Amino acid sequence: MTRRIAMMAALVPVLMVASMAIRAVAADDLQDALDRADALNLFLRIDLQPDQAKRMIIPLERVQQLMEQYRSGYQDRLEALKPQLMRARSLMAAGQELPDELRQVIDKFLEERDESRLDLYRAVDQEMQLIAELLYPEQNTLLDWTPPESIRPEECLQERLRMQRIALGRIEEAGRMLERVKYLDAFNFVTGRISIINEYLAAYYDPQSAEFERAAQIAIEHSDQVRLLSEEQWQANAWQISADLVDRLGLMPALDPAQRPGTVSWSSLYRLFTAPETLDVVRDFAQQAG
């Protein structure tokens, strides 16, 4: 029984991503605009010069190539594994054990997924360090380019992967809770939403504590947001919204070293430099070069 529960916990995020990958969704124009605004705000804050922007284009183009290679490879692996994933979902829904050969196939996929994701982080970090070298010392005082410990070869890879799986499991758990609330009918949304949220939070907080009350307010805010989303918007953004809830609740495993106070963290810089809109903003800056 314990072994089956562990396998279900590992499979849930894969099945969620697989179903979202198979289902076509519209481009999120709002997110694109926000990413562009984030890049513009950062570059204005550090007073990025046109000649610096010009030299940043090639590293950022390589970052986009890395992202596309990772996404393409991941989608190909998901598509190839689709029959096994659907079979595993049917067996788990029926309360049956997974055959050893199916479990081994899925275990191998999970291991390869985690390793390829870490390879991506390391490859992007190399380009980020090149970008850091293009900036002036006073600009870099505002940015923390120190990568997470997992990016460094000396860290135990298995520990990093274990923490990543904990994070993925918590994101999926938050997603299931939000999805339950989203699809309640009008009556049960009013009468039953709080009990669903409380049940979810009780696994992490003392129900009688002030922390529980604070967490409940955060979860309620997120459930309000999710309730207003269309089906298409929810399917396109479910993972990010769930991750944001886990982060705001303080439930995301601490994987990164402490950043310098008042600086933009490596993780924030990673998100910014992997967004396609950042490359567009940099090209706009570069056009001002003489």
C-alpha positions in Angstrom: 0.0 0.0 0.0 2.8 2.4 0.9 4.6 1.7 -2.3 1.4 2.4 -4.4 0.8 5.7 -2.6 4.3 6.8 -3.3 3.9 5.9 -6.9 0.7 7.9 -7.1 2.3 10.9 -5.5 5.1 10.8 -8.1 2.7 10.3 -11.0 0.2 13.0 -10.2 2.3 15.9 -11.5 3.2 13.9 -14.6 -0.4 13.1 -15.4 -1.4 16.8 -14.8 1.4 18.1 -17.1 0.6 15.4 -19.7 -3.0 16.3 -19.9 -2.2 20.0 -20.2 0.4 19.3 -22.8 -2.0 17.3 -24.9 -4.7 19.9 -24.6 -4.2 22.9 -26.9 -4.4 26.3 -25.1 -4.5 29.9 -26.3 -1.4 32.1 -25.8 -1.5 34.0 -22.6 -1.2 37.6 -23.8 -1.5 39.0 -20.3 1.5 36.9 -19.1 3.5 38.0 -22.1 2.8 41.6 -21.2 3.8 41.1 -17.6 7.0 39.4 -18.6 7.9 42.3 -20.9 7.1 44.8 -18.2 9.3 42.9 -15.7 12.2 42.9 -18.2 11.8 46.6 -18.9 11.6 47.5 -15.3 14.8 45.6 -14.4 16.8 47.1 -17.3 15.6 50.6 -16.4 16.5 50.0 -12.8 20.1 49.0 -13.6 20.4 51.6 -16.4 21.2 49.0 -19.1 23.2 50.7 -21.9 22.4 50.1 -25.6 25.9 48.6 -26.3 25.4 46.2 -23.4 22.0 45.2 -24.7 23.6 44.6 -28.1 26.1 42.1 -26.6 23.4 40.4 -24.6 21.4 39.3 -27.7 23.5 36.3 -28.5 23.5 34.7 -25.0 19.7 35.3 -24.8 19.2 33.7 -28.2 21.1 30.7 -26.9 18.9 30.6 -23.8 15.8 30.5 -26.0 17.3 27.6 -28.1 18.0 25.7 -24.8 14.4 26.3 -23.7 13.0 25.1 -27.0 15.1 22.0 -27.0 14.1 21.2 -23.5 10.3 21.7 -24.2 10.5 19.8 -27.4 12.3 16.8 -25.8 9.9 16.8 -22.9 6.8 16.8 -25.1 8.2 14.0 -27.2 8.8 11.9 -24.1 5.4 12.6 -22.8 3.8 11.7 -26.1 5.8 8.5 -26.3 4.7 7.6 -22.7 1.0 8.6 -23.1 -0.3 5.0 -23.4 1.5 4.0 -20.2 0.4 7.1 -18.3 -3.3 6.5 -19.3 -3.0 2.9 -18.3 -1.4 3.9 -14.9 -4.2 6.4 -14.3 -6.9 3.8 -15.0 -5.3 1.3 -12.7 -4.8 3.8 -9.8 -8.4 5.0 -10.2 -9.5 1.4 -9.8 -7.4 1.1 -6.7 -5.1 -1.5 -8.3 -1.4 -2.0 -8.0 0.8 -1.0 -11.0 2.7 -3.9 -12.6 6.4 -3.9 -12.0 7.2 -3.3 -15.7 4.9 -0.2 -15.8 6.3 1.1 -12.6 9.9 0.8 -13.9 9.0 2.6 -17.1 7.5 5.5 -15.1 10.4 5.6 -12.6 12.8 5.9 -15.5 10.9 8.7 -17.0 10.8 10.6 -13.7 14.5 10.2 -13.3 15.3 11.4 -16.8 12.9 14.3 -16.5 14.6 15.5 -13.3 18.1 15.1 -14.8 17.2 17.0 -18.0 15.6 19.8 -16.0 18.8 20.2 -13.9 20.9 20.1 -17.1 18.7 22.9 -18.5 19.3 25.0 -15.3 23.0 24.5 -15.6 23.2 25.4 -19.3 21.1 28.5 -18.8 23.2 29.5 -15.8 26.3 29.5 -18.0 24.7 32.0 -20.3 23.5 34.1 -17.3 27.1 34.3 -16.0 28.2 35.6 -19.5 25.5 38.3 -19.2 26.7 39.2 -15.7 30.2 39.8 -17.2 28.7 42.4 -19.6 27.4 44.6 -16.8 29.3 47.2 -14.8 30.1 46.5 -11.2 27.6 49.0 -9.9 24.9 47.4 -12.0 25.8 43.9 -10.6 25.5 45.2 -7.0 21.7 45.2 -7.6 21.7 41.6 -8.9 22.6 38.3 -7.2 24.0 35.9 -9.8 24.8 33.2 -7.3 23.0 30.0 -8.5 21.3 27.5 -6.3 23.4 24.9 -4.7 22.0 22.3 -7.1 23.5 24.1 -10.0 27.0 23.4 -8.6 28.6 20.1 -9.3 29.6 19.5 -5.7 26.1 19.3 -4.4 24.5 15.9 -4.1 22.2 15.5 -7.1 19.9 13.0 -5.4 19.1 15.4 -2.5 18.2 18.1 -5.0 16.0 15.8 -6.9 14.3 14.6 -3.7 13.5 18.2 -2.8 12.3 18.9 -6.3 9.8 16.1 -6.0 8.6 17.4 -2.7 8.0 20.7 -4.3 6.2 19.2 -7.3 4.0 17.1 -4.9 3.0 20.2 -2.9 2.2 22.1 -6.1 0.0 19.3 -7.4 -1.7 19.0 -4.0 -2.5 22.8 -4.1 -3.8 22.4 -7.6 -6.2 19.6 -6.7 -7.6 21.7 -3.9 -8.0 24.8 -6.1 -9.6 22.7 -8.8 -12.1 21.2 -6.3 -13.1 24.7 -5.3 -13.3 26.0 -8.8 -15.8 23.4 -10.0 -18.2 23.6 -7.0 -21.7 24.7 -7.9 -22.8 28.1 -6.6 -24.4 26.8 -3.5 -21.5 24.5 -2.4 -19.0 27.3 -3.3 -20.6 29.4 -0.5 -21.2 26.6 2.0 -18.4 24.1 1.3 -15.3 26.0 0.1 -14.0 26.8 3.5 -14.1 23.2 4.6 -12.1 22.1 1.6 -9.5 24.8 2.2 -9.3 23.9 5.9 -8.8 20.3 5.1 -6.0 21.1 2.8 -4.2 23.4 5.3 -4.7 21.1 8.3 -1.9 18.9 7.0 0.6 21.8 7.5 -0.8 24.1 10.2 -2.4 23.8 13.6 -6.1 24.7 13.0 -6.1 26.8 16.2 -3.1 28.9 15.3 -2.8 32.4 13.9 -0.7 30.9 11.1 -3.6 28.8 10.1 -5.9 31.9 9.8 -3.3 33.7 7.8 -2.9 30.8 5.4 -6.6 30.4 5.1 -6.9 34.0 3.9 -4.2 33.4 1.3 -5.9 30.3 0.1 -9.3 32.0 -0.1 -7.8 34.8 -2.2 -6.4 32.2 -4.6 -9.6 30.3 -4.8 -11.4 33.6 -5.7 -8.9 34.2 -8.4 -9.3 30.6 -9.8 -13.1 30.8 -9.7 -13.1 33.7 -12.1 -10.9 32.1 -14.7 -12.3 30.5 -17.8 -11.6 26.9 -18.4 -9.0 27.7 -20.9 -7.3 30.2 -18.6 -7.2 27.7 -15.8 -5.8 24.9 -17.8 -3.1 27.2 -19.2 -2.1 28.7 -15.8 -3.0 26.0 -13.2 0.5 24.9 -12.5 1.9 28.5 -12.0 -1.1 29.5 -9.8 -0.7 26.4 -7.7 3.0 27.0 -7.3 2.4 30.6 -6.3 0.0 29.5 -3.6 2.5 27.0 -2.2 5.2 29.7 -2.3 2.9 32.3 -0.5 2.0 29.7 2.1 5.7 29.2 2.8 5.4 25.5 1.9 7.9 25.5 -1.0 11.1 23.7 0.0 14.1 26.0 0.6 16.5 25.0 -2.2 18.5 28.1 -2.7 21.2 29.8 -0.6 20.2 33.1 1.0 20.5 36.0 -1.5 22.0 39.3 -0.7 19.5 41.7 0.8 17.9 44.1 -1.6 19.1 42.3 -4.7 17.2 40.4 -7.5 17.7 36.7 -6.9 19.2 34.2 -9.3 15.8 32.5 -9.5 14.1 35.7 -10.5 16.8 36.4 -13.1 16.4 32.9 -14.4 12.7 33.4 -14.9 13.3 36.8 -16.6 16.1 35.6 -19.0 14.2 32.5 -20.0 11.1 34.5 -21.0 11.0 35.2 -24.8 9.8 38.7 -24.2 13.1 39.6 -22.5 14.9 39.0 -25.7 12.5 41.4 -27.5 13.1 44.1 -24.9 16.9 43.7 -25.2 16.6 44.0 -29.0 14.7 47.3 -28.5 17.4 48.6 -26.2 20.1 47.5 -28.6 18.5 49.5 -31.5 19.5 52.7 -29.6 23.2 51.9 -29.9 25.1 54.1 -32.3 
